[in-house]
Amino acid sequence: MLRYLPFLLVLALWIYAFIDCLNTPEEEVRKLPKTAWVIIILLFGEVLLGPVAWLAVGRPRAAGRTARRGGAGSGGGGGGGWVAPDDNPEFLRSLDKDRRPRGEGEDRG
């Protein structure tokens, strides 16, 4: 069983790099066109040159990825990304409205 482990690790990295390349948007791919990266990964996958080159050079950097997609590094707001409830001012205002007793905030007269 152990003699198959190197082959399975190479195969897993090959498949991961191929799927990652296919799922990456064209405008985020670095250095070469996306189709060139797919060909490189497929041709040089057995010797790990293609997948390692994709992961080291062609793949977008993680910090740039999250900033463009409205993630944690985007500064909040207009990215349309998910925001935790305790960081969402609209949610906190709705809680404040729910806890306020009836009649408070209304003019009595």
C-alpha positions in Angstrom: 0.0 0.0 0.0 2.8 2.4 0.9 4.4 2.0 -2.6 1.3 3.6 -4.1 1.4 6.7 -1.9 3.8 8.8 -4.0 1.7 8.1 -7.1 -1.5 9.1 -5.3 0.1 12.3 -3.9 1.2 13.3 -7.4 -2.2 12.5 -8.8 -4.0 14.5 -6.1 -1.8 17.5 -6.7 -2.3 17.2 -10.4 -6.1 17.1 -10.0 -6.1 19.9 -7.5 -4.1 22.2 -9.7 -6.2 21.4 -12.7 -9.5 22.1 -11.0 -8.2 25.2 -9.3 -7.0 26.6 -12.7 -10.4 25.8 -14.3 -12.3 27.5 -11.4 -10.1 30.7 -11.4 -11.6 33.6 -13.3 -9.6 34.5 -16.5 -8.8 38.1 -15.2 -7.2 36.8 -12.0 -4.8 34.3 -13.7 -1.2 35.7 -13.6 1.6 35.6 -16.2 0.0 33.4 -19.0 -3.5 33.0 -20.4 -5.7 30.5 -18.6 -5.7 28.0 -21.6 -1.9 28.0 -21.5 -1.9 27.1 -17.8 -4.4 24.3 -18.4 -2.2 22.8 -21.1 1.0 23.2 -19.0 -0.7 21.5 -16.0 -1.9 18.6 -18.2 1.3 18.1 -20.1 3.7 18.4 -17.2 1.6 17.0 -14.4 3.3 13.7 -14.1 6.6 15.3 -13.2 4.9 17.9 -10.9 6.4 20.7 -13.0 3.0 22.0 -14.3 1.0 21.9 -11.0 3.9 23.4 -9.0 4.3 26.2 -11.6 0.6 26.9 -11.4 0.6 27.1 -7.6 3.8 29.2 -7.5 3.4 31.6 -10.4 0.0 31.4 -12.1 -2.4 31.3 -9.2 -3.8 34.6 -7.9 -2.4 35.7 -4.5 -4.8 35.0 -1.6 -4.8 38.6 -0.3 -5.8 40.0 -3.7 -8.5 37.3 -4.1 -10.3 38.2 -0.9 -10.0 41.9 -1.5 -11.6 41.7 -5.0 -14.4 39.4 -3.9 -15.5 41.6 -1.0 -14.0 39.4 1.7 -12.3 40.2 4.9 -9.7 42.5 3.3 -12.1 44.7 1.4 -12.7 47.3 4.1 -16.3 46.2 4.5 -19.3 47.7 2.9 -20.1 47.6 -0.8 -18.5 44.3 -1.7 -21.8 42.4 -1.1 -19.9 39.8 0.9 -21.2 38.1 4.0 -20.9 40.1 7.2 -21.1 38.6 10.7 -24.2 39.7 12.6 -22.2 41.5 15.3 -20.4 43.5 12.6 -23.6 44.4 10.7 -24.9 47.8 11.8 -28.4 47.2 10.3 -28.8 44.0 12.3 -27.7 45.7 15.5 -30.2 48.5 14.9 -33.0 46.0 14.4 -32.1 44.4 17.8 -32.2 47.8 19.4 -35.7 48.3 18.0 -36.9 45.0 19.2 -35.7 45.6 22.8 -37.1 49.1 23.1 -40.4 49.1 25.0 -43.5 50.1 23.2 -44.2 53.8 23.5 -40.6 54.8 24.1 -39.5 57.1 21.4 -43.0 58.2 20.6 -44.3 61.6 21.6 -46.8 61.5 24.4 -49.0 64.4 24.5 
